[in-house]
Amino acid sequence: MNTTEQSISISEGSKNVITASIAGASMGLLYAYGFEFGIGIGLATGALFGAAIGFRINRRPLKMRYPMALLRRMLMAAAVFLVTSFGYSYLLDQDLSQPQKLWVAVLPLIGWTILVATVGLAIASLDELQRRIQTEVIAIAFAGTAICVGGYALLQFSGLAEVNMGVVLLFMLVMLLVGKVWTMLRYR
C-alpha cells in the first residue's frame, strides 16, 4: 500500500493537536480516577500524550487516509466515551440507590455508541482496499476475542476464577492491534 505525503496547513495542524490533547486529557482523567492518583497529574499527562499524538499525525498522517476532519471527529468521540466512562465510575462511587445505578450505567453506553458509530462512518468513507483491510482487522479481532473468551468461559467450568467482563473490551482492543499488525504486514 503506497502512501502519499499530505500537506497539512498550520490551522489544520493546530486543530489536530488540540483535539488529540482533549482526547488524551480525557484518557488521563479516567486513568487517574481509576488508579487513584492526582486528577491534575492525569489530565496534564494525558493532554501531553495526546499532543504528542497530534504532532505525530501532523508530521506523518495515518495510512488509512481519513480526512482530517473525520479523524478529529473520531478523537472527540473517543473523548466523549472516556468522559462518560469517568462519569459512570465517579457516580458509582456515590451513595446511589439500585435504580439510580442502573440509569447511570446508560451513560457509558451513550459514549460507546457515539464512538462505534463514528468509527463505522469513518471506515465507510475509505476506499475499497482500505475498507477491506479494516474489515479483516475487525474479523481477526472478533475471532481472537471469541476464541479466548469462549475458551476461558469453558475453563471456568473446571474451577478457574470468574473474570470481570470489562476485561473483554481490553482484550478486544489487544486483538484489534494484532489484527492491524497482521494486515499491515500482509498488505505491505
C-alpha positions in Angstrom: 0.0 0.0 0.0 1.6 3.2 -1.1 1.1 6.3 0.9 1.4 9.8 -0.4 2.7 12.7 1.7 -0.1 15.0 2.6 0.4 18.7 3.3 -1.3 19.8 6.4 -1.9 23.5 7.0 -1.0 25.2 10.2 -4.6 25.7 11.2 -5.4 22.0 10.5 -2.3 21.0 12.5 -3.4 23.1 15.4 -6.8 21.6 15.4 -5.3 18.1 15.3 -3.0 18.9 18.3 -5.9 20.4 20.3 -8.3 17.6 19.6 -5.7 14.9 20.4 -4.9 16.8 23.6 -8.6 16.8 24.6 -8.8 13.1 23.9 -5.6 12.4 25.8 -6.7 14.5 28.8 -9.9 12.6 29.0 -8.0 9.3 28.9 -5.7 10.7 31.7 -8.7 11.7 33.7 -10.2 8.3 33.6 -6.9 6.6 34.4 -6.1 9.0 37.3 -9.5 8.3 38.8 -9.3 4.5 38.2 -5.8 4.2 39.7 -6.4 6.8 42.4 -3.6 9.3 41.7 -3.9 13.0 41.2 -6.6 14.0 38.7 -4.5 17.1 37.7 -1.5 14.9 37.0 -3.6 12.6 35.0 -5.1 15.4 33.0 -1.7 17.0 32.3 0.0 13.7 31.4 -2.9 12.7 29.2 -3.0 16.1 27.4 0.7 15.9 26.8 0.4 12.4 25.4 -2.5 13.5 23.2 -0.5 16.5 22.0 2.4 14.2 21.0 0.0 12.0 19.0 -1.4 15.2 17.4 2.1 16.3 16.4 2.8 12.8 15.0 -0.4 12.9 12.9 0.7 16.3 11.5 4.2 15.0 10.6 3.1 11.7 9.1 -0.7 11.3 8.5 -2.2 7.9 9.1 -2.0 5.3 6.3 -5.8 4.9 6.3 -6.2 8.3 4.7 -9.1 9.5 6.8 -9.9 13.1 6.1 -8.5 15.2 9.0 -12.0 16.5 10.0 -13.2 12.9 10.3 -10.1 11.9 12.3 -10.7 14.8 14.7 -14.4 13.6 15.0 -13.1 10.2 16.0 -10.8 11.6 18.6 -13.7 13.7 20.0 -16.0 10.7 20.0 -13.3 8.8 22.0 -13.0 11.8 24.4 -16.8 11.7 24.9 -16.6 8.0 25.6 -13.8 8.4 28.1 -15.6 11.3 29.9 -18.8 9.3 30.1 -16.9 6.4 31.5 -15.3 8.7 34.1 -18.8 10.0 34.9 -20.0 6.4 35.3 -17.1 5.5 37.6 -17.5 8.6 39.7 -21.3 8.3 40.1 -21.0 4.6 41.1 -18.8 5.6 44.0 -21.5 7.9 45.3 -24.3 6.7 47.5 -26.9 5.9 44.9 -29.9 3.6 45.0 -30.0 0.5 42.8 -32.4 2.0 40.3 -30.2 5.1 40.1 -27.1 2.9 39.5 -29.0 1.2 36.6 -29.7 4.6 35.0 -26.1 5.6 35.5 -25.0 2.5 33.5 -26.6 4.1 30.4 -24.1 6.9 30.5 -21.1 5.0 29.1 -23.3 3.2 26.7 -24.2 6.5 25.1 -20.5 7.3 24.8 -19.7 3.9 23.4 -22.5 4.1 20.8 -21.2 7.5 19.6 -17.7 6.1 19.3 -18.7 3.0 17.4 -21.0 4.9 15.1 -18.2 7.5 14.4 -15.6 4.8 13.6 -18.1 2.9 11.4 -18.8 6.1 9.4 -15.0 6.7 9.1 -14.4 3.2 7.8 -17.3 3.7 5.3 -15.6 6.8 3.9 -12.4 4.9 3.0 -11.7 3.5 -0.5 -12.4 -0.2 -1.3 -8.9 -1.6 -0.4 -8.7 0.2 2.9 -12.3 -0.8 3.8 -11.3 -4.4 3.1 -8.3 -4.1 5.3 -10.3 -2.6 8.2 -12.9 -5.4 7.8 -10.2 -8.0 8.0 -8.8 -6.3 11.2 -12.3 -6.4 12.8 -12.8 -10.1 11.7 -9.4 -11.1 13.2 -10.3 -9.2 16.4 -13.7 -10.8 16.7 -12.3 -14.3 16.1 -9.5 -13.9 18.5 -11.7 -12.5 21.2 -14.3 -15.2 20.7 -11.7 -18.0 20.9 -10.0 -16.6 24.0 -13.1 -15.5 25.9 -15.0 -18.7 24.9 -12.1 -20.8 25.9 -11.8 -19.1 29.3 -15.5 -19.4 29.8 -15.2 -23.2 29.3 -12.2 -23.3 31.7 -14.4 -21.6 34.3 -16.5 -24.7 34.4 -13.4 -26.6 35.7 -12.9 -24.2 38.5 -11.0 -21.1 37.2 -11.9 -17.9 38.8 -14.5 -15.6 37.1 -13.2 -12.5 35.4 -14.8 -9.1 35.2 -16.5 -8.8 31.7 -14.9 -5.3 31.3 -11.6 -7.2 30.6 -13.2 -8.5 27.4 -13.2 -4.9 25.9 -9.5 -4.6 26.8 -8.8 -8.0 25.2 -10.7 -6.9 22.1 -8.6 -3.8 21.8 -5.4 -6.0 22.0 -6.9 -8.3 19.3 -7.6 -5.2 17.1 -4.0 -4.3 17.4 -2.9 -7.9 16.5 -5.3 -7.8 13.5 -3.9 -4.4 12.5 -0.3 -5.6 12.6 -1.3 -8.7 10.7 -3.0 -6.8 7.9 -0.2 -4.2 7.7 2.3 -7.0 7.1 0.0 -8.7 4.6 -0.8 -5.6 2.5 2.6 -4.1 2.7 
